[in-house]
Amino acid sequence: MTDATDRTDATSDASLSKAALRGSAVTVIGQGAGTVIRFGANLVITRLLVPEHFGVMAIVNVFVMALYLFSDIGVGPNIIQSKRGDDPVFLNTAWTTQVVRGLTLACIACLCGWPMAWIYGIPELTLLVPITGLTAILGGLESTKLFTVNRSLSFVRLTALELVTQLAGVATMIVVAWLYRSVWALVAAAWVTAITKTVLSHVLLPGQMNRLAWDPESRRSLFEFGRWIFVSTIFTFLAGQSDRLILGKLVATVELGVYSIGANIAALPLQVISQVSSRVFFPVVASAMRRADHDPATIRRSRVKLMLVLAPLLALAVAMAPPALTLLYDDRYHRGGTIAAFLAIGSWFATISSSYGVVLLAAGRPKALSAANAAKVVSFTAFLWFAAARFGIEGAALVMGLSELVFLVVAQVAARRERVVTLGADVGITVGAAALVGAYLGLHQVLLDLSGSPVLALGATVAAALALTAVLAKKVKLLSSDQAGTRPA
């Protein structure tokens, strides 16, 4: 009986491994395509709009995001990690919760337009905030099939949905910006993106359609898990987005727009990493940890492999952000290169800590994530005002980047209980990533001196980084089948 059980477990682990590898490949390809779309759109839209538009919209987006995060009870993660994640009653109750939340957020946004305009002295916010905030209604109507498909590690349709959604939003943004040269192009893109995602979540993905339900047991389960998700997401917002709200009061709108462009560029590789972590690593770890006999060593190895593959991309972002922005953007945005580089340093620490965060969330310990985010908020708010006043937006970016290190330390301490911490590997790969930054800078300078062409030098350096990533991705797998079948003695 024991042998049969062990064979079943090994088969289950092998299947999970194969699903994880397929999911990683699909997600990376999809997110890579999405990154190209976003970057291309960024290049176009910065030539159609002025920096002030991005500064104003940065305030709007951060405020709307705050509404979302301040009311988040972790419906998606709950569905993915819960044993009832395939129960229609549970799913319909979760969907009803989302609908009520979306309607509530839309009402709050409508009430906050004038106060936001008064606080920042920007009259356009009177309409921009409520009209953008009304997209919360559409967000609440999104199908829970987005989460059940993710839970089952089925990624092709989910990735296709994301790409179609991005293309619809980008096309709308460019067309409206071309016609009107107005900040409303960014609002129109938000609306089309929300509509497209909501509709496709119901018609493209497999599964049962949602309907209104309010099961008491499901509600208790959702809110019990979600109370610490709620706290954690508040601190997540403060840790990741409040820099723009604070800078909106400290610097001119033009500078805030440049900061926002630099932050968007720095976020491109982190968005790929975030999607791999949340869509692949999280459901895989959650599935493993639902079994009492899961092996922490497998998760430790998976973390290290994930960081090894991602290190060349983050090092590339740090090294090449300044020359890339200088080459691709006009001189109004050149300061964004330094900002992107500083924030990309933080993205590397965030990459390490996010893998610990995934384990803590899969283990049902969102309270620990709240503590890590709270520590980060305290660290950067203590220095952000001084750094921005003394060194401008570049100083603010450096403080934001280094504050990720505080989150990492707290998350690492919390994750020790789950026996997944690999301190030596974390330090070693970080040193290696730093060496790659130096190598990329040296290679870029040599190529620039030899060719005299900034385009050729930048392109060749990026190609070298992508080739290194491809080699590592081929040699290092997220969950290899031989490890999946390994059981502790």
N, C-alpha and C positions, 0 to 999 in steps of 0.2 A: 504494500500500500504506500509506503514511504517512497519507494523508488518511482512508483507511478506519479506520485505528487511532485517529486523533484523534476521528473521529465516534463510534466505539465507546466511547472513554474519556469523551467528553462525555455520551453517552447514559447510561453507567454512573454518572457523577457526578450527572446530573439525577435518575436513579432513586434514588440514595442520598439526594439532597436531599429528594425527595418523601417517602421513607420516614422520614427524620429529622423532617420537619415533622409527619407523621402521628403518629409516635412521641412527639414532644414534646407534641402536643395531648392524646393519650390518656393519657400519663403525668401531665401536669399536672392533667387532669380527675380521674383516678383518685386521685392523691395529694391533691388538694384535698378530694375526698370522704373519703379516709382521715383527713385532718387534722381534718375536722369530726367524724368518728366518735371519734377519739382525744380531742379536746377535750371533746366532750359526755360521753364516759365519764369523763374526768378530773373534770368538774364533779360528776357523780353520785357517783363513788367517794370523793371527798374528804368527802362528807357522810355516807357510810356507815362509813368507817374513820377512825382517828385518825392524826395525823402520825407517831407512833411506828411504825406499821405500814409507812409508806412509807420511813422511815429504815432499818428492819430489812431490807426487801426491796431497798432500794438496795444494801446490802452484798452480799446474795445475788446480785442480778443482775450486779453488777460482777465478782464472783468467777467466776460462770459464764461471763460474757463473756470474762474473762481466759483461762479454759481454752480457749475457742473460738479466740481470737486467738493465743494462745501456741502453738497447734498448726496454724495456718493456713498452707498452702503455695500458696494462690491458685488452687485448682482452677477456680473460676468465671472469673476473668480469663484464666487460661491457655486455657480452652476458647474464650472469645470472641476472643482475639487470635491463637491458633495456626492455622497452615495446616491442621492435622489436626483442627480443631474439629468436623468432621462425620464423622470416622472412627469407626465403632462400636467398634473395638478400643481406640482411645484413650479414648473416652467410658466404656467399661465398666471400663477400668483406673482411670480417674479416680473412678468411682463406688465401686469396691472400696476405693480409698484412703480415700474418705469414710466408708465403713462401718466400716473398721478404726479410723479416727480417732474416730468416734462412740462405739464400744464402749470405747476407751481412756479417753476423757474421762469417760464415765459411771463407770468404775471409780475414777478419780482423785477425782471429786466425792464418791463414797461414802466415801472415806478421809479427806476433808478436813472433814467436818461438825463433829466434835468439836474439832479444832484451831482452826477458825474461831470456834466458840462460846467457847473458852478465851481466844483473843486479844482478842475484843471484849467478853467478859463478857456475852454474850447467849445463854442456854441454848437458845432456839428454833432457833438456827442448826444445832444438832446434827442436826435432821431436815430443816430447810428447805433446806440446801445440797445434801445428796445427792438428795433427792426432785426438786428443781428441776434438778439436774445430770443426772438420768437422761433428760431430754428430749434430750440430746446423741445418744442412740441414734436417735431419730426424725429428728434433723437429718442424721445420716449416711445415712439411708435415702432422703432426698429425691432425686428423679430429676434426672439431668443435663439433662433437657429444660428445666429452668428456665433453663439457660445457653444451650442451642442455640436456643431460641426467642428469647432476648434477642439472640443473635448474628445471627439472621436479621432483626432489627428488626420482629418480630411482637409487638405489645404488647397487643392487646385481651384475649386469654385470660389473659395474664400479669397484667394489671391486675385482671381479674375475680377471679383466684385470690387476689390480695393482699387485695382488698376482702372477699371471703367469709371468708378466714382471720381478718381483723381483726374482722368482725362476730361470728364464732363465739367468739373470745376475749373480746370485750367483753361479749357476752351472758352468758357463763359467769361472768365476774368480777362483774358486777352482781347476778346471781341468787344466787351463793354469798355475796357480801358482805351482801346483804339478809337472807339466812337466818341467817348465822352471825356477821356483824360481826367477821371474823377475817382475819388476814394470809394465811390459806390460800386466800382468794378469788383473790389474785394468783398463787399457785402453780397453782391449778386453771385459771386463764386461760392460763398458760404451756403447760400440758399440752394443753389443747384446741386452742390455736393451733398447736402443733407437730404434733399428729395431723392436723389439717385440712390444713395445708400439705403434709405428706408425702403424704397420700392423693391430694389434688387434683393434685400435681405429676406423679403417675403416670397418673391417669385423665382429667384435663382437657386436658393439653397434647399436641399432636401430636408424633409421633416414635417411635422404637423403644424398647421396654422395656429396662431395664438388667439385666445379669446379671453374676455374678462373673467377673473376668478379671484377669490379672497379666502383661501383655506387657512384657518387659524394655525395649524401645525406648521405649514410651509412658511407662513408669515413670521412665526417665532424663530424658525431656523434661519430665515434670511436676516432678520434684525439682530439675532444673537451673534452671527458671524460678522454682520455688517457694522456693528457699533464701533469696533476698533478700526475697520476699514474706513469708516467715516472720519475718525480722528486722524488716521494715517494720511488720508488724502488731503485733509486740510493742511497738514504740515508739508505734504508733497507739493501742493500749490505754493505755499509760502517759500519752500526751499527752491522751487524751480522756476517760478514765474513772477514773484513779487518784486524782483529786481527792476522790471519794466515799470511797474506802478510807482516804485520809489524814485526811479530815475526820471519819470514823467514830471515829478515835482522839482528835481534838482538840475536838469539840463534842458536845453531848448528842444523843441519838437524835431528839428532837423537832426540833432545829435542822437536823439532817441531813435529816429528812423534808421540812421547808420548803424547804431547798436543792434537794432532789430534785424537788419540784413546780415550782420556778422553772426548773430546768434542763430539765424536760420541756416546759414552755411555750416556752422559748427554742428548743428543738430542733424545734418544729413546722414552721416555714418551712424550716429547714435539712434536714429529712427530705425535703421536696418537692424541694429543690435537689439533694440527694444522689442521689435517684432519677433525676432528669433527667440528671445527670452520668454516673451509672453505667450507666443503661439506654439512654440515647440518645446522649449525647455520646461516651462511651467506645467503643461498638461502631462508631459512625460514624467516629471518628478512627482506630480500629484498622484498619477496612476501608480507609480512605484510605492509611494509612501502610504497609499491606502492598504497595502499589504503589510502585515505585521512582520514579515521576514525580510523586508527590503534591506539591501546591503548599502550602507552609506559610502563604502569605497567606490561603488559604481558612480555615484553622484559626484564624488570628489574628482574622479578621473574625467568625468564629463565636463565639469567646470573648467579644469585646466585646459582641456582640448579646445573648448569654446574660446577661451582667452588667447590661446596660441594662434588660432585662426584669425581672430579679430585684431590682434595687436598691430599688424602691418597697416591696416586701414586707419586706425586711430593715429598712429605715428604719421601717416601721410597727411591727415587733416591738420595736425599741429605744424608740420614742416612746410606744407605747400599752400596753406590758406592765404598768407600775405602775398606771395607772387601770383596766385590764382586770381585774387580780387583785383590786384593791380593790372593784370592783363585783360581780364574779362569785363570789368566794370569801369565806368568813367570816374574821374578824380573825386567826385562827390562822395564815393563809397570806399575809397582806398583805406581809410582808417578802419573799416570793418575787417580787414585782413588780420590785423593784430588782435582785435576782439575775438575773431573766430579762432585764432590760434590759442589764446588764453582759455577760452571756453572749451576747446577740444582737449586741453590737458585735463580739465574736470571730467570730460566725457570718458576718458580712460579709467579714472577712478570710479566713475559711475558704472562702467562696464563690469568691473570686478564686483562692486557692491550689489549690482542688480542681480547677479547670480546667487548671492547670499539671500537677497530679498525674495527671490523666487522660492528658495527652500523654506524660508520662514513662512511665507504665505501658504505654500503647499502643506506645511505642518500645522496650519491653523493658528499661526502666531502673529497676526497683524499688529498686536500691541508692540512687539519689538520693532517693527517698521516705523511705528509712530515715534518711538524713542529716537531712532536714528535720524528721522526727518526733523524732529524737534531740535536735536543737537546741531544739525546743519543750519537750521534757521537762526539759532542763537549765534552761531559762529559768523555767518556772513552779515547779519544785521548789525553786529557789533563793530564791523569795519567798513561796511558798504558806504555809509554816509561820508566818512572821512576820506575813503579812497576816491569816491566820485568827486568830492570837493577839491581834493588835493591833486589828483592825477587824471581826472576826467573819466570818460567812458572806458578808457583802456584800464585804468585802475579798478573800476567797478567789475570789469570782466575778469581780471586776475583774481580778485577776491571771490567771485562766484565760482571760478574754476577750482580754486584751492579748497573751497568749503566742501566739495565732494569728498575730500579726504577724511573729513570729520564723520560724514555719514558712513564711509567705509569702515572706519575703526569701530563704531558702535555696532554696525550690522555684523561685523566679523566676530565681535565678542558674543553677541546674541546667538550666532549660528554655531558656536562651539558645542552647545547642547545637542545639536543634531549630528555632530561628528562629521562635518563636511568642510571644516576650515583647512585650507592649504596655505599657511602663511609663507612658507619658504617659496612655494611656486608663485604666489602673488608678487612677492618682492623680486624674484628672479625674472619673471616675465615683464614686470614694470621696468627693470633695468634694461632688459633687452629692447623694450619699446623705445626707451630713451635713446639707446644706441642707434636704433633705426631712424629716429628723428635726425640725428647727426649725419647718418649715412645718406639719407634723402637730401639733406641740405648740401652736403658735399657733392653728391652726384648731380644735383641741379646746377650748382655753380660751375662744375667742370664742363657739363654739356653746354651751358650758357657761354662760357669762355671759348669753347671749341667752335660752336655753331654761330654764335651771335644772334640766335633766334630764341626769344623768350617762349614762343609757342612750341618749338621743337624741344627745348629743355624741359618745359613743364609736362608736355605730353609723354616724353620718354621716361621721366621720373614716375609719373602716374602709372605708365605701363609696367615699369619694373615692380612697383608696389603691388599691382594687381596680379602679376605673374607669381610673385612670392606668396601672395594669399592663396592663389590657385594651387600651388605646390603643397602648401601646408594643408589646405582643405582636402587634397587627395590623400596625403599621408596620415592626416590626423582626423579621425571621425568623431562625431559627437558622442555616439554610443556604439561601439563596435560589437559585432556579434559574439566574438570570443569572450568579451567582458560580460555581455549580457547573460551568457550561460554560466558564468562563474559564481559559485555560491560560497559563502563563508563556511569553513569547516565546523 
